[in-house]
Amino acid sequence: MNSDFEIITREKETWGKIYTDIFYAIDNISPFLPEDFLKKKKFYVKGKVLKDFINLLEEEEQKGNKKGFFNKFSSPNLSSINNFKAQNKDTLTQLENCSKCACLNCVVECSFKTCSGCRRNSYIKTCDHSKINVRLHSGFTLDLTNNDTGKENKFKVLATLENCEKEQEYIIIQNIMDSNDRYILYLYPGIKEDTYGEITDEEEFDLIAESFESIEA
């Protein structure tokens, strides 16, 4: 039983911090942004799921303070916690990333895609609020074929970037088998699949490379 309560304590520590970050941000930005813009933010719309999860954890934790029949302490129901996490896995993952996102406490009504550009397991690492943002990803890989050799390789997506002045997106990828094999490409998001293109403008290429390198430094 003690181990069950230890699990709940760890869950509360992890998700309690995320809860605090999310709802502090909502309170912080709400006075400065119109509701229609707020509703574009995923953490604003989906925050109730996190609130419900924290309430569930607290309810199960309280069982350790209540004595049942024959004065024995009741045991928490870990299955209800695990079921909730499983049923809301994508939303909780999204909110965890939201808590790290540069958009979280931002009150600028910008022209970036922001939340609408989020893939699963991604968040915006840096944003200059006017031209360029850099989005990081976890577990995002691509199988691409080299046009010259015909060989297929698996690439890890290091980042995607958005230039809202040009209304253009970019993707930076790295060969999983060769960390020195990196590419910066145009990214054209599609309904069924994305497509990519070579950047021929040297100045544009350098801007994207420098924007990414600034977060690697």
Secondary structure, DSSP 4 states (H G I P E B T S, - for coil): -HHHHHHHHHHHHHHHHHHHHHHHHHHHHGGGS-HHHHTTSHHHHHHHHHHHHHHHHHHHHHGGG-B-GGGPBP---HHHHHHHHHHTHHHHHHHHHHTT-TTTT-----SS-GGGGPPTTEEEEEE-SSSEEEEEESS-EEEEE-TTT--EEEEEEEEEEEETTTTEEEEEEEETTEEEEEEEEEEE--SS--EEEE---HHHHHHHHHHHHHHH-
